[in-house]
Amino acid sequence: MPDQHDFAVAAAAPVDANLVCPSTGSPLRRVGNDLVSTSDGHCYKCEQGIFRLYAEAGDKFAGVDVASGRVQAFYEEAPFPNYNDVDDIAALIERADTSVFGRLLREQIPVNASVLEVGCGTGQLSNYLAATCIARIYAADMTMASLRLGRKFAAEQNIRGIKFLQMNLFKPCIRPGSMDIVITNGVLHHTADTKAAFMSVAPLVKPGGHLIVGLYNHIGRLRTDLRRGLWRLFGDRVLFLDPHLRKAWSPDKRRAWIRDQYIHPVERKHSMSEVLGWFDEAGFSFVSSIPRIIGDFSGDERLFEPVPAGRAVDRLMAETEMLFSSYGGEGGLFIMIGRRST
């Protein structure tokens, strides 16, 4: 039988080495169900399988906590996307596989990779990857209502290899240089400072690892901007113009989409050339993009194999083409993938 000393050692044993105190960056120890910082003794609770490792950004990032509070309250009221039309893991996989990006990602993630999704929302992509890949998945978001939905689905479907974290991306609880892949898709443009948010999560990628960033495009989103302007003038009667809302969605899903696309409290738009500059500054080389800068994006694309970044005019043409394609019709989101070289 183990004695009391054995229990004390077990209680103080290191947890996942990739998790750190968000305030100090120091390792964490487990005490019961909670995690405790080894440097200052701060205790972080574990609630319903979710590690609450959220810390406010503070004075380092002006205005971040105010904007984060607005976005957090927005998603606490209506988590997006919900699981109303996803009964089980088979349904989630079937739906996720209809996205070329999702399918290619799960097919090409290396075995035993450490993958972090920053701003996972309700964790549908993270749960999908955890269920279909041999990888360690970290699903991080600041909104507990969203995380609870994702964790509940994972528990009900017996999805292994995934950790749910309440995290402020400006104060990450992930050890720098520990992730093979960091995904932040449709998230950074909802913060107080997109570039600062990018620079906060980029160091989490290990050398040779990849950062996947999805942002609204300054040209590709103009159709959504027009619909949003018409909606503000004429109300719901113009929502038939939105191709997503022509689908047979539940009332809750329609409401969540309308809120996310038309009344989000914080939103900005960016260009491909702008993100390439961030890659250079953070020590990343450009690998690929969706849509492609030169040529057409195919269903068998190799996401992590380098393609040309083109000239500024090539990127401008690719963004303009978004406006007249399905990319522009569905929100104007573009994805850039970079490889960390330093």
C-alpha positions in Angstrom: 0.0 0.0 0.0 1.4 3.5 -0.8 2.0 5.7 2.2 1.0 9.3 2.7 4.3 10.5 1.2 3.5 8.7 -2.1 0.1 10.5 -2.3 1.8 13.8 -1.7 4.4 13.2 -4.5 1.6 12.1 -6.9 -0.4 15.2 -6.0 2.6 17.4 -6.9 3.6 15.5 -10.0 4.1 17.6 -13.2 1.2 17.8 -15.5 1.4 18.0 -19.3 4.7 19.6 -20.0 3.2 21.7 -22.8 0.9 23.5 -20.3 2.4 26.5 -18.3 1.1 29.2 -16.0 -0.2 31.9 -18.3 1.0 34.7 -16.0 4.5 33.6 -15.3 5.3 30.9 -17.9 6.4 28.5 -15.2 5.5 24.8 -15.1 2.3 23.6 -13.5 1.7 21.0 -10.8 -1.5 19.0 -10.2 -3.1 19.3 -6.8 -6.3 17.3 -6.8 -8.2 18.3 -9.9 -6.6 21.7 -10.0 -3.3 23.0 -11.6 -0.9 25.1 -9.5 1.9 27.4 -10.7 5.2 26.3 -9.4 6.5 29.9 -9.3 3.8 31.8 -7.4 1.3 29.1 -6.2 -1.6 30.5 -8.2 -4.3 27.9 -8.5 -6.2 27.2 -11.8 -9.4 25.2 -11.5 -10.5 22.3 -13.6 -14.3 22.6 -14.3 -16.1 19.7 -16.1 -12.9 18.6 -17.7 -11.9 22.1 -18.8 -8.7 23.6 -17.5 -9.4 27.3 -16.6 -6.1 28.8 -17.5 -7.3 32.3 -18.5 -5.3 35.3 -17.4 -6.1 38.9 -18.4 -3.6 40.6 -20.7 -3.2 43.6 -18.5 -1.4 46.8 -19.4 1.0 45.2 -21.9 -1.8 45.2 -24.6 -3.8 48.4 -24.5 -7.5 47.8 -24.9 -7.2 44.1 -25.3 -9.1 43.1 -22.1 -12.0 45.5 -23.0 -12.4 44.1 -26.5 -11.9 40.5 -25.2 -14.7 41.1 -22.7 -17.1 42.2 -25.4 -16.3 39.2 -27.6 -16.5 36.8 -24.7 -19.9 38.1 -23.6 -21.0 37.8 -27.3 -20.2 34.1 -27.5 -21.3 33.3 -24.0 -24.8 34.3 -25.1 -24.7 32.3 -28.4 -21.8 29.8 -28.8 -20.9 29.4 -32.4 -21.2 26.9 -34.1 -23.5 24.8 -32.0 -24.0 21.0 -32.1 -27.8 21.1 -32.8 -27.5 19.2 -36.1 -24.6 16.9 -35.1 -25.9 13.9 -33.3 -22.7 11.9 -33.1 -19.1 11.7 -34.2 -20.0 10.0 -37.5 -22.2 13.0 -38.3 -19.4 15.5 -37.3 -16.9 13.7 -39.5 -19.3 13.5 -42.5 -20.0 17.2 -42.2 -16.4 18.3 -41.6 -15.2 16.2 -44.6 -17.3 18.4 -46.9 -14.8 21.1 -46.1 -11.8 20.6 -48.4 -9.6 22.4 -45.8 -10.8 20.2 -42.9 -10.4 17.0 -44.9 -6.9 17.8 -46.1 -5.8 18.9 -42.7 -6.8 15.6 -41.0 -5.2 13.6 -43.8 -1.9 15.5 -43.6 -1.4 16.1 -39.9 1.7 14.1 -38.9 1.3 11.1 -36.6 1.8 12.1 -32.9 1.9 15.8 -33.7 1.0 18.3 -31.0 -1.8 20.6 -32.5 -3.2 23.7 -30.8 -6.4 25.3 -32.0 -6.5 28.9 -30.7 -10.1 30.2 -30.6 -11.6 26.8 -31.0 -15.1 28.0 -30.2 -17.3 25.0 -29.6 -14.4 22.7 -30.6 -15.9 21.1 -33.7 -12.6 21.2 -35.7 -10.6 20.1 -32.7 -13.0 17.2 -31.9 -12.9 16.2 -35.6 -9.2 16.1 -35.6 -8.9 14.3 -32.3 -11.3 11.6 -33.6 -9.6 11.1 -37.0 -5.9 11.8 -36.3 -3.2 10.2 -34.2 -2.3 13.5 -32.6 -2.4 15.4 -29.3 -5.1 18.1 -29.7 -5.3 21.2 -27.5 -8.6 23.1 -27.9 -8.3 26.6 -26.5 -10.9 29.4 -26.3 -11.8 32.1 -23.8 -15.5 31.4 -23.7 -16.7 28.8 -21.2 -20.1 28.3 -22.8 -18.4 27.3 -26.1 -15.9 25.0 -24.4 -18.6 23.3 -22.4 -20.4 22.3 -25.6 -17.2 20.9 -27.1 -16.1 19.1 -24.0 -19.6 17.6 -23.5 -19.6 16.3 -27.1 -16.1 14.8 -26.7 -17.1 13.0 -23.5 -20.3 11.7 -24.9 -18.6 10.4 -28.0 -15.6 9.1 -26.1 -13.1 11.2 -28.1 -9.6 10.8 -26.7 -6.4 12.8 -27.1 -7.9 16.2 -26.7 -7.6 18.8 -23.9 -10.0 21.8 -23.5 -8.4 25.0 -22.2 -9.9 28.3 -21.3 -7.1 30.6 -22.5 -6.5 34.2 -23.4 -4.4 34.1 -26.6 -2.6 37.2 -25.4 -1.5 35.3 -22.3 -1.1 31.7 -23.7 -1.0 28.8 -21.3 1.1 26.8 -23.8 4.8 26.4 -23.6 6.6 28.4 -26.3 8.1 26.3 -29.1 6.1 23.2 -28.2 3.4 22.9 -30.9 3.9 21.2 -34.3 0.9 23.0 -35.7 -1.0 26.0 -34.4 -4.4 26.8 -36.0 -6.2 30.0 -35.5 -9.0 30.3 -38.1 -11.4 33.2 -38.1 -10.2 34.4 -34.7 -7.4 37.0 -34.6 -9.5 39.6 -36.5 -12.0 39.5 -33.6 -9.3 40.9 -31.1 -8.3 44.4 -30.3 -5.1 44.1 -32.3 -4.8 41.4 -35.0 -1.0 41.7 -35.5 -0.4 41.7 -31.7 -2.5 38.6 -31.5 -0.6 36.9 -34.3 2.7 37.8 -32.6 1.4 36.3 -29.3 0.6 32.9 -30.8 3.4 32.5 -33.3 6.1 31.7 -30.7 4.1 28.6 -29.6 5.1 26.9 -32.8 8.3 24.8 -32.7 11.1 25.3 -35.3 10.0 23.5 -38.4 6.4 23.6 -37.3 3.5 25.3 -39.0 1.1 28.2 -38.2 -2.3 28.3 -40.0 -4.0 31.6 -39.9 -7.5 32.4 -41.3 -8.6 36.0 -41.6 -11.2 38.1 -43.3 -9.9 39.6 -46.5 -10.2 43.3 -47.1 -11.5 42.7 -50.7 -13.0 39.2 -50.4 -15.4 40.3 -47.6 -17.0 43.2 -49.5 -20.0 41.1 -50.4 -20.7 40.4 -46.7 -20.1 44.1 -46.0 -22.8 44.9 -48.6 -25.3 42.4 -47.2 -24.6 43.7 -43.7 -25.4 47.2 -44.8 -28.6 46.2 -46.5 -29.6 44.1 -43.4 -29.2 47.2 -41.2 -31.4 49.2 -43.5 -34.1 46.6 -44.5 -33.9 43.9 -41.8 -34.2 40.1 -42.2 -36.0 40.4 -45.6 -32.5 40.7 -47.3 -31.0 37.6 -45.6 -32.0 35.4 -48.6 -28.9 37.0 -50.3 -26.7 35.0 -47.8 -25.9 31.6 -49.4 -25.4 30.0 -46.0 -28.9 31.0 -44.8 -30.4 29.2 -47.8 -29.5 25.9 -46.2 -31.9 23.9 -44.1 -30.5 25.1 -40.8 -32.1 25.0 -37.4 -33.4 28.3 -35.9 -30.5 28.3 -33.3 -27.9 27.8 -36.0 -29.4 30.5 -38.2 -29.4 32.9 -35.2 -25.8 32.1 -34.3 -24.6 32.7 -38.0 -26.5 36.0 -38.2 -24.9 37.2 -35.0 -21.4 36.1 -36.0 -21.5 37.6 -39.5 -23.7 40.6 -39.1 -23.5 42.0 -35.5 -20.1 40.9 -34.2 -18.8 43.6 -31.8 -15.1 43.4 -33.0 -14.0 42.7 -36.6 -11.3 43.8 -39.0 -10.1 42.8 -42.4 -6.6 42.1 -43.8 -4.6 41.3 -46.9 -2.4 38.4 -48.0 0.6 40.8 -48.3 0.0 42.0 -44.8 0.2 38.5 -43.3 3.3 37.7 -45.4 4.9 40.7 -43.6 3.9 39.2 -40.2 5.4 35.9 -41.2 8.7 37.5 -42.1 8.8 39.5 -38.9 8.0 36.4 -36.7 10.6 34.1 -38.4 8.2 32.2 -40.6 8.4 31.3 -44.3 5.3 31.3 -46.5 4.2 27.8 -47.4 0.7 27.9 -49.0 -2.7 29.6 -48.9 -6.4 29.1 -49.5 -7.2 30.3 -52.1 -3.9 29.9 -53.8 -2.1 33.0 -54.9 -1.1 31.5 -58.2 -3.2 28.8 -59.8 -6.3 27.0 -58.5 -6.6 25.3 -55.1 -7.3 21.6 -55.7 -9.0 18.8 -53.7 -5.7 17.0 -53.3 -3.5 20.0 -52.4 -0.5 19.5 -50.2 -1.0 22.0 -47.4 2.5 21.9 -46.0 4.4 21.8 -49.3 5.7 25.3 -50.3 4.2 27.1 -53.3 5.2 30.6 -54.7 4.0 33.6 -52.7 3.9 35.6 -56.0 4.2 39.3 -56.4 2.1 41.9 -54.7 0.0 42.2 -57.9 -0.6 38.4 -57.9 -1.9 38.6 -54.3 -4.1 41.5 -55.2 -5.6 39.6 -58.2 -6.2 36.5 -56.0 -8.0 38.7 -53.4 -10.1 40.3 -56.2 -11.1 36.9 -57.5 -12.3 36.0 -54.1 -14.9 38.7 -54.4 -16.5 36.9 -57.4 -16.2 33.3 -56.1 -17.6 31.1 -53.3 -14.9 32.6 -51.0 -16.5 36.0 -51.2 -20.0 34.6 -51.1 -19.4 32.8 -47.8 -17.6 35.5 -45.8 -14.3 36.3 -47.5 -12.1 34.2 -45.3 -8.6 33.4 -46.5 -6.0 31.1 -45.0 -2.2 31.5 -44.9 0.2 28.7 -43.8 3.7 29.5 -42.7 6.6 27.4 -41.5 8.7 28.5 -38.5 12.4 28.7 -39.4 13.8 30.3 -36.3 
